[in-house]
Amino acid sequence: MSIEEAGTATPMEDIGPIENVPLRVQVANRLRTAILSGRLKPGTSLVETALADQMNVSRAPIREAIQILENDGLVETIAYKGKRVKPLTAREVEEVYSLREAFEVMAVQRIIERNTPVDALRAPCEAMLKAAGDDDLEGLVAGDEAFHRTLIEIADHDLLAASWKSLYLRIHQIMALRSRKDHDLQAIASNHPPIVDALAARDMDRAVNLISAHTRNLKELDPETIAKTT
């Protein structure tokens, strides 16, 4: 190989694989995003023919995708009526967020006790503030999810991470619906940097109080009004 050829060669590790994602998975991913972002609200009927026409696919991958979402717990079957986005109940919201608070308080305590660096939490904070400035609801929800996922990850506790992940889909959905209802994106984004500052300062009491208050504030959601959220 000549010097010129060596200089222009592309390292093989820089060449990613070609993804061959089944159509049912692509459809499921798109519908899941719509549900989690609140664009498909709880209680919305999922009609195969209408979705197939809208997404320009046959009914088979729609049916398979809806089954995937039913396995996720985001869709349910109503006898003689078909499939719909699973509604939220007051009890489910309370249970999800009480458990989430316990998980995230544990993560905060573990991070401080182990003197874990928290720089990884800064980028999601910045992303949320930018999304709030752009009035980008979906960008803010994505940043919020990244913040809390990172918080759990840096706590470095495998069982905690697995347990939190099982709640993630419902947490994300409730969070998006609440944000659509309140739509004070700046206030939501501004709640996060103080948590990082408290963690960085190793201020246990303040960090626990902030994460608890943040979680309880998100829990203040009337599930009965979700279907009317615009």
Secondary structure as GFF3:
##gff-version 3
##sequence-region A 1 230
A	DSSP	alpha_helix	3	8	.	.	.	ID=ss1
A	DSSP	three_ten_helix	12	14	.	.	.	ID=ss2
A	DSSP	alpha_helix	23	36	.	.	.	ID=ss3
A	DSSP	beta_strand	45	46	.	.	.	ID=ss4
A	DSSP	alpha_helix	48	55	.	.	.	ID=ss5
A	DSSP	alpha_helix	59	72	.	.	.	ID=ss6
A	DSSP	beta_strand	75	78	.	.	.	ID=ss7
A	DSSP	beta_strand	82	85	.	.	.	ID=ss8
A	DSSP	alpha_helix	90	113	.	.	.	ID=ss9
A	DSSP	three_ten_helix	119	121	.	.	.	ID=ss10
A	DSSP	alpha_helix	122	133	.	.	.	ID=ss11
A	DSSP	alpha_helix	137	154	.	.	.	ID=ss12
A	DSSP	alpha_helix	158	182	.	.	.	ID=ss13
A	DSSP	alpha_helix	185	190	.	.	.	ID=ss14
A	DSSP	alpha_helix	193	200	.	.	.	ID=ss15
A	DSSP	alpha_helix	204	219	.	.	.	ID=ss16
A	DSSP	three_ten_helix	223	228	.	.	.	ID=ss17
###
